[in-house]
């Protein structure tokens, strides 16, 4: 079906915003959580694993790809 927001079928930009952040997202930008995690990887099922260093992140990604829990 024709959809003006389908960027795969439309050569130009959509007629309006393509994202509309919710109130929770706006609040998070104004008052972000304090932590020392810099990397994350999706674990599937809506879950994520967070890492402090790129080395730790690499090990976590390898374990997830191998089917192991991080």
C-alpha positions as a LaTeX table, in Angstrom:
\begin{tabular}{lrrr}
\hline
Residue & $x$ (\AA) & $y$ (\AA) & $z$ (\AA) \\
\hline
Unk1 & 0.00 & 0.00 & 0.00 \\
Unk2 & 1.05 & 3.56 & $-0.63$ \\
Unk3 & 2.42 & 5.22 & 2.50 \\
Unk4 & 4.11 & 8.63 & 2.43 \\
Unk5 & 6.42 & 7.51 & 5.28 \\
Unk6 & 7.75 & 4.42 & 3.47 \\
Unk7 & 11.31 & 5.55 & 2.79 \\
Unk8 & 11.97 & 2.42 & 0.71 \\
Unk9 & 9.42 & 3.48 & $-1.89$ \\
Unk10 & 9.69 & 7.25 & $-1.57$ \\
Unk11 & 12.64 & 9.12 & $-3.10$ \\
Unk12 & 12.30 & 12.24 & $-0.98$ \\
Unk13 & 11.93 & 12.82 & 2.73 \\
Unk14 & 8.61 & 11.95 & 4.40 \\
Unk15 & 6.08 & 14.76 & 4.81 \\
Unk16 & 6.56 & 14.99 & 8.59 \\
Unk17 & 8.60 & 13.69 & 11.52 \\
Unk18 & 9.52 & 10.00 & 11.41 \\
Unk19 & 9.84 & 9.72 & 15.18 \\
Unk20 & 7.95 & 11.18 & 18.09 \\
Unk21 & 9.69 & 10.50 & 21.42 \\
Unk22 & 7.50 & 9.90 & 24.43 \\
Unk23 & 7.58 & 11.79 & 27.70 \\
Unk24 & 9.79 & 9.13 & 29.31 \\
Unk25 & 12.43 & 9.54 & 26.59 \\
Unk26 & 12.39 & 13.31 & 26.96 \\
Unk27 & 12.77 & 13.04 & 30.74 \\
Unk28 & 15.68 & 10.61 & 30.32 \\
Unk29 & 17.49 & 13.14 & 28.12 \\
Unk30 & 17.00 & 15.89 & 30.69 \\
Unk31 & 18.02 & 13.70 & 33.66 \\
Unk32 & 20.11 & 10.76 & 32.38 \\
Unk33 & 20.95 & 7.85 & 34.65 \\
Unk34 & 24.47 & 7.92 & 36.05 \\
Unk35 & 26.49 & 4.77 & 35.33 \\
Unk36 & 29.77 & 3.68 & 33.81 \\
Unk37 & 28.39 & 1.45 & 31.04 \\
Unk38 & 29.41 & 2.49 & 27.55 \\
Unk39 & 28.48 & $-0.55$ & 25.44 \\
Unk40 & 25.41 & $-2.72$ & 25.07 \\
Unk41 & 24.29 & $-5.65$ & 22.95 \\
Unk42 & 20.79 & $-7.02$ & 22.45 \\
Unk43 & 20.39 & $-10.48$ & 23.94 \\
Unk44 & 17.02 & $-11.17$ & 22.33 \\
Unk45 & 13.60 & $-11.20$ & 23.89 \\
Unk46 & 13.83 & $-7.50$ & 24.72 \\
Unk47 & 16.86 & $-8.02$ & 26.98 \\
Unk48 & 20.28 & $-6.35$ & 26.79 \\
Unk49 & 23.74 & $-6.87$ & 28.24 \\
Unk50 & 25.82 & $-3.85$ & 29.24 \\
Unk51 & 29.62 & $-3.56$ & 29.40 \\
Unk52 & 32.09 & $-1.04$ & 30.77 \\
Unk53 & 34.98 & $-1.67$ & 28.35 \\
Unk54 & 35.29 & $-2.62$ & 24.69 \\
Unk55 & 37.12 & $-5.80$ & 25.74 \\
Unk56 & 34.27 & $-6.82$ & 28.05 \\
Unk57 & 31.81 & $-5.98$ & 25.28 \\
Unk58 & 33.66 & $-8.23$ & 22.83 \\
Unk59 & 33.55 & $-11.14$ & 25.27 \\
Unk60 & 29.83 & $-10.55$ & 25.89 \\
Unk61 & 29.05 & $-10.49$ & 22.17 \\
Unk62 & 31.01 & $-13.72$ & 21.67 \\
Unk63 & 29.10 & $-15.45$ & 24.49 \\
Unk64 & 25.74 & $-14.30$ & 23.14 \\
Unk65 & 26.61 & $-15.47$ & 19.62 \\
Unk66 & 27.66 & $-18.83$ & 21.07 \\
Unk67 & 24.29 & $-19.14$ & 22.78 \\
Unk68 & 25.62 & $-18.64$ & 26.28 \\
Unk69 & 24.14 & $-16.26$ & 28.81 \\
Unk70 & 26.45 & $-13.28$ & 29.46 \\
\hline
\end{tabular}
